Amino acid sequence: MSVHSMTAFAREASRAGDDVDAAVSTTIVVELRSVNHRYLDCHFKLPDALRALEPQLREALSQGLSRGKIDCQIRLDSDGAGNTLRVNRERLAEVAAAAAVVHECFDKVAKVSALEVLQFPGVCEGSAQDEDQLFTAARETFDAALASLRETRAREGAQLRRFLSSRLDSIAGEIERLRELLPELRRGQEERLRARLGELEQPVDEGRIEQELVLLLHKADVDEELDRLSTHIDEVGRVLERGGPCGRRLDFLMQELNREANTIASKASASRTTQGAVELKVLIEQMREQVQNIE
């Protein structure tokens, strides 16, 4: 399975009622925006004519996506051609009768204009769009947009995977450099300790020197941390290879990597070790920022 990003955008458009017998031709525009989020969080902005379709669309998103904040907007644009306006005379008569009653009760009531009457619900009617046809076309357009969104998330996910793999290689290289430095650093610590003890006027027991040396080396020993770092980067590589919704697991592994790098920095007894720990932390932080976008 591939790794998917949570950041993407998709737009699809289609026409409903575009055949010669249709009274109204409607353009359906579906836009899907996706950004990173801890869970799957869907928001819809639908026209009233498609409000009943929302449960189906929500279910489709939950089946196609695992995480991310999704904004879905659908617009309906009806063409003027063939969209004949008709006046409902019965409704118009009812409005006129109601207005006459009002005028009988109040002497100074302003007269309503013809446009205001036409805007009264039910007075002016347009050609009706077949509801089933509209729903079918809107769902097909939405499905096409969702497929496009998933493809975009997959392409960006592939880029994120290459980026993370590159940083894993850099971290592995930094670990090896630190391992190569350890024998030299230990020799340097022993030489500095013996030099300081040699400056003392009183003789020092050799056994005492060995004890102090062991204690000093133990405090500065980072073998365990380097081993755990290697284990964690191997696990990150396996997770990326396996793919699928793996963002949360990768985020946890980033925390573990950062913890080991911090421990190495706290134990650093030489500038080269400190520099190596800083480089590790920089690489891990770069990975952590990108992992936030993985599904």
RAFEN-V134470 format. One record per residue. N is the residue number from 1. RES is the residue in three letters. SS is DSSP state (@ for helix, = for strand, . for the rest). PHI is phi in whole degrees, 0 to 359 (none if undefined). Layout:
n:N res:RES ss:SS phi:PHI
n:N res:RES ss:SS phi:PHI
This chain:
n:1 res:MET ss:. phi:none
n:2 res:SER ss:. phi:270
n:3 res:VAL ss:. phi:270
n:4 res:HIS ss:. phi:247
n:5 res:SER ss:= phi:279
n:6 res:MET ss:. phi:261
n:7 res:THR ss:. phi:254
n:8 res:ALA ss:= phi:193
n:9 res:PHE ss:= phi:216
n:10 res:ALA ss:= phi:218
n:11 res:ARG ss:= phi:219
n:12 res:GLU ss:= phi:226
n:13 res:ALA ss:= phi:222
n:14 res:SER ss:= phi:208
n:15 res:ARG ss:= phi:238
n:16 res:ALA ss:= phi:247
n:17 res:GLY ss:. phi:71
n:18 res:ASP ss:. phi:266
n:19 res:ASP ss:. phi:277
n:20 res:VAL ss:. phi:292
n:21 res:ASP ss:. phi:272
n:22 res:ALA ss:. phi:285
n:23 res:ALA ss:. phi:283
n:24 res:VAL ss:. phi:229
n:25 res:SER ss:. phi:249
n:26 res:THR ss:= phi:241
n:27 res:THR ss:= phi:268
n:28 res:ILE ss:= phi:254
n:29 res:VAL ss:= phi:242
n:30 res:VAL ss:= phi:244
n:31 res:GLU ss:= phi:238
n:32 res:LEU ss:= phi:237
n:33 res:ARG ss:= phi:241
n:34 res:SER ss:= phi:227
n:35 res:VAL ss:= phi:227
n:36 res:ASN ss:. phi:289
n:37 res:HIS ss:. phi:200
n:38 res:ARG ss:. phi:295
n:39 res:TYR ss:. phi:234
n:40 res:LEU ss:= phi:272
n:41 res:ASP ss:= phi:232
n:42 res:CYS ss:= phi:251
n:43 res:HIS ss:= phi:232
n:44 res:PHE ss:= phi:238
n:45 res:LYS ss:= phi:232
n:46 res:LEU ss:. phi:241
n:47 res:PRO ss:. phi:291
n:48 res:ASP ss:@ phi:302
n:49 res:ALA ss:@ phi:294
n:50 res:LEU ss:@ phi:245
n:51 res:ARG ss:@ phi:299
n:52 res:ALA ss:@ phi:291
n:53 res:LEU ss:@ phi:276
n:54 res:GLU ss:@ phi:303
n:55 res:PRO ss:@ phi:302
n:56 res:GLN ss:@ phi:295
n:57 res:LEU ss:@ phi:293
n:58 res:ARG ss:@ phi:297
n:59 res:GLU ss:@ phi:295
n:60 res:ALA ss:@ phi:297
n:61 res:LEU ss:@ phi:294
n:62 res:SER ss:@ phi:293
n:63 res:GLN ss:@ phi:279
n:64 res:GLY ss:@ phi:267
n:65 res:LEU ss:. phi:228
n:66 res:SER ss:. phi:255
n:67 res:ARG ss:. phi:218
n:68 res:GLY ss:= phi:123
n:69 res:LYS ss:= phi:267
n:70 res:ILE ss:= phi:248
n:71 res:ASP ss:= phi:252
n:72 res:CYS ss:= phi:246
n:73 res:GLN ss:= phi:235
n:74 res:ILE ss:= phi:236
n:75 res:ARG ss:= phi:243
n:76 res:LEU ss:= phi:241
n:77 res:ASP ss:= phi:240
n:78 res:SER ss:= phi:270
n:79 res:ASP ss:. phi:283
n:80 res:GLY ss:. phi:288
n:81 res:ALA ss:. phi:297
n:82 res:GLY ss:. phi:80
n:83 res:ASN ss:. phi:266
n:84 res:THR ss:. phi:283
n:85 res:LEU ss:. phi:268
n:86 res:ARG ss:= phi:233
n:87 res:VAL ss:= phi:264
n:88 res:ASN ss:. phi:279
n:89 res:ARG ss:@ phi:294
n:90 res:GLU ss:@ phi:295
n:91 res:ARG ss:@ phi:294
n:92 res:LEU ss:@ phi:298
n:93 res:ALA ss:@ phi:296
n:94 res:GLU ss:@ phi:296
n:95 res:VAL ss:@ phi:295
n:96 res:ALA ss:@ phi:297
n:97 res:ALA ss:@ phi:295
n:98 res:ALA ss:@ phi:295
n:99 res:ALA ss:@ phi:295
n:100 res:ALA ss:@ phi:295
n:101 res:VAL ss:@ phi:298
n:102 res:VAL ss:@ phi:297
n:103 res:HIS ss:@ phi:294
n:104 res:GLU ss:@ phi:292
n:105 res:CYS ss:@ phi:275
n:106 res:PHE ss:. phi:230
n:107 res:ASP ss:. phi:283
n:108 res:LYS ss:. phi:252
n:109 res:VAL ss:. phi:270
n:110 res:ALA ss:. phi:293
n:111 res:LYS ss:. phi:286
n:112 res:VAL ss:. phi:274
n:113 res:SER ss:. phi:276
n:114 res:ALA ss:@ phi:297
n:115 res:LEU ss:@ phi:295
n:116 res:GLU ss:@ phi:295
n:117 res:VAL ss:@ phi:294
n:118 res:LEU ss:@ phi:296
n:119 res:GLN ss:. phi:279
n:120 res:PHE ss:. phi:290
n:121 res:PRO ss:. phi:306
n:122 res:GLY ss:. phi:92
n:123 res:VAL ss:. phi:282
n:124 res:CYS ss:= phi:253
n:125 res:GLU ss:= phi:238
n:126 res:GLY ss:. phi:254
n:127 res:SER ss:. phi:294
n:128 res:ALA ss:. phi:280
n:129 res:GLN ss:. phi:272
n:130 res:ASP ss:. phi:300
n:131 res:GLU ss:@ phi:296
n:132 res:ASP ss:@ phi:298
n:133 res:GLN ss:@ phi:296
n:134 res:LEU ss:@ phi:295
n:135 res:PHE ss:@ phi:298
n:136 res:THR ss:@ phi:298
n:137 res:ALA ss:@ phi:295
n:138 res:ALA ss:@ phi:294
n:139 res:ARG ss:@ phi:293
n:140 res:GLU ss:@ phi:296
n:141 res:THR ss:@ phi:293
n:142 res:PHE ss:@ phi:298
n:143 res:ASP ss:@ phi:299
n:144 res:ALA ss:@ phi:294
n:145 res:ALA ss:@ phi:294
n:146 res:LEU ss:@ phi:295
n:147 res:ALA ss:@ phi:297
n:148 res:SER ss:@ phi:295
n:149 res:LEU ss:@ phi:298
n:150 res:ARG ss:@ phi:296
n:151 res:GLU ss:@ phi:296
n:152 res:THR ss:@ phi:295
n:153 res:ARG ss:@ phi:297
n:154 res:ALA ss:@ phi:290
n:155 res:ARG ss:@ phi:296
n:156 res:GLU ss:@ phi:292
n:157 res:GLY ss:@ phi:296
n:158 res:ALA ss:@ phi:296
n:159 res:GLN ss:@ phi:294
n:160 res:LEU ss:@ phi:297
n:161 res:ARG ss:@ phi:296
n:162 res:ARG ss:@ phi:295
n:163 res:PHE ss:@ phi:299
n:164 res:LEU ss:@ phi:295
n:165 res:SER ss:@ phi:297
n:166 res:SER ss:@ phi:296
n:167 res:ARG ss:@ phi:291
n:168 res:LEU ss:@ phi:298
n:169 res:ASP ss:@ phi:297
n:170 res:SER ss:@ phi:294
n:171 res:ILE ss:@ phi:295
n:172 res:ALA ss:@ phi:300
n:173 res:GLY ss:@ phi:295
n:174 res:GLU ss:@ phi:293
n:175 res:ILE ss:@ phi:297
n:176 res:GLU ss:@ phi:296
n:177 res:ARG ss:@ phi:295
n:178 res:LEU ss:@ phi:293
n:179 res:ARG ss:@ phi:298
n:180 res:GLU ss:@ phi:292
n:181 res:LEU ss:@ phi:282
n:182 res:LEU ss:@ phi:304
n:183 res:PRO ss:@ phi:301
n:184 res:GLU ss:@ phi:294
n:185 res:LEU ss:@ phi:294
n:186 res:ARG ss:@ phi:293
n:187 res:ARG ss:@ phi:298
n:188 res:GLY ss:@ phi:297
n:189 res:GLN ss:@ phi:296
n:190 res:GLU ss:@ phi:295
n:191 res:GLU ss:@ phi:297
n:192 res:ARG ss:@ phi:293
n:193 res:LEU ss:@ phi:296
n:194 res:ARG ss:@ phi:294
n:195 res:ALA ss:@ phi:295
n:196 res:ARG ss:@ phi:293
n:197 res:LEU ss:@ phi:292
n:198 res:GLY ss:@ phi:292
n:199 res:GLU ss:. phi:282
n:200 res:LEU ss:. phi:287
n:201 res:GLU ss:. phi:285
n:202 res:GLN ss:. phi:269
n:203 res:PRO ss:. phi:292
n:204 res:VAL ss:. phi:242
n:205 res:ASP ss:. phi:296
n:206 res:GLU ss:@ phi:297
n:207 res:GLY ss:@ phi:297
n:208 res:ARG ss:@ phi:295
n:209 res:ILE ss:@ phi:297
n:210 res:GLU ss:@ phi:297
n:211 res:GLN ss:@ phi:297
n:212 res:GLU ss:@ phi:296
n:213 res:LEU ss:@ phi:294
n:214 res:VAL ss:@ phi:299
n:215 res:LEU ss:@ phi:297
n:216 res:LEU ss:@ phi:296
n:217 res:LEU ss:@ phi:293
n:218 res:HIS ss:@ phi:295
n:219 res:LYS ss:@ phi:296
n:220 res:ALA ss:@ phi:263
n:221 res:ASP ss:. phi:287
n:222 res:VAL ss:. phi:238
n:223 res:ASP ss:@ phi:303
n:224 res:GLU ss:@ phi:298
n:225 res:GLU ss:@ phi:296
n:226 res:LEU ss:@ phi:294
n:227 res:ASP ss:@ phi:296
n:228 res:ARG ss:@ phi:293
n:229 res:LEU ss:@ phi:300
n:230 res:SER ss:@ phi:298
n:231 res:THR ss:@ phi:296
n:232 res:HIS ss:@ phi:293
n:233 res:ILE ss:@ phi:290
n:234 res:ASP ss:@ phi:296
n:235 res:GLU ss:@ phi:293
n:236 res:VAL ss:@ phi:300
n:237 res:GLY ss:@ phi:299
n:238 res:ARG ss:@ phi:294
n:239 res:VAL ss:@ phi:296
n:240 res:LEU ss:@ phi:295
n:241 res:GLU ss:@ phi:292
n:242 res:ARG ss:@ phi:290
n:243 res:GLY ss:. phi:72
n:244 res:GLY ss:. phi:78
n:245 res:PRO ss:. phi:291
n:246 res:CYS ss:. phi:232
n:247 res:GLY ss:@ phi:299
n:248 res:ARG ss:@ phi:293
n:249 res:ARG ss:@ phi:295
n:250 res:LEU ss:@ phi:296
n:251 res:ASP ss:@ phi:298
n:252 res:PHE ss:@ phi:297
n:253 res:LEU ss:@ phi:295
n:254 res:MET ss:@ phi:297
n:255 res:GLN ss:@ phi:296
n:256 res:GLU ss:@ phi:293
n:257 res:LEU ss:@ phi:299
n:258 res:ASN ss:@ phi:295
n:259 res:ARG ss:@ phi:297
n:260 res:GLU ss:@ phi:293
n:261 res:ALA ss:@ phi:296
n:262 res:ASN ss:@ phi:295
n:263 res:THR ss:@ phi:295
n:264 res:ILE ss:@ phi:299
n:265 res:ALA ss:@ phi:296
n:266 res:SER ss:@ phi:290
n:267 res:LYS ss:@ phi:268
n:268 res:ALA ss:. phi:300
n:269 res:SER ss:. phi:243
n:270 res:ALA ss:. phi:216
n:271 res:SER ss:@ phi:298
n:272 res:ARG ss:@ phi:292
n:273 res:THR ss:@ phi:293
n:274 res:THR ss:@ phi:299
n:275 res:GLN ss:@ phi:299
n:276 res:GLY ss:@ phi:297
n:277 res:ALA ss:@ phi:295
n:278 res:VAL ss:@ phi:296
n:279 res:GLU ss:@ phi:298
n:280 res:LEU ss:@ phi:300
n:281 res:LYS ss:@ phi:294
n:282 res:VAL ss:@ phi:296
n:283 res:LEU ss:@ phi:296
n:284 res:ILE ss:@ phi:294
n:285 res:GLU ss:@ phi:295
n:286 res:GLN ss:@ phi:299
n:287 res:MET ss:@ phi:293
n:288 res:ARG ss:@ phi:299
n:289 res:GLU ss:@ phi:298
n:290 res:GLN ss:@ phi:283
n:291 res:VAL ss:@ phi:298
n:292 res:GLN ss:. phi:299
n:293 res:ASN ss:. phi:265
n:294 res:ILE ss:= phi:270
n:295 res:GLU ss:. phi:298
